[in-house]
Amino acid sequence: MPRFESKGGRFFELEVEDTVLTQLEGAVGDSQVGAPATRTFSTADEARYAASRLIARRRRRLGFQLI
């Protein structure tokens, strides 16, 4: 599961397993992390495409970097 962190102290992780995209977000160093959000797609390609768009958007707009 790749992990991305921002300079503002936030992180997010993504995992694509077949047609399911799971996303986890929270604050770096915080023990209270929200429940994972999952989305199911009709094909594995759609799930991978959604994950790549989410990564690109977060990196461009919010400054997240791969850790």
C-alpha angles and dihedrals in degrees: 000000000000115000124211125190133191129215087244092068100259128124139190133190129198132199127183115198112177103300098347124094115197121192128189123188136180148120121297110255093011117128091204105080120170124245115276115264116222131195126186122212131193094243137024090239091059091050092051091046091051091050093050091049091049091050093048093048094049093046094048100041104029103027098242116169130200111255 
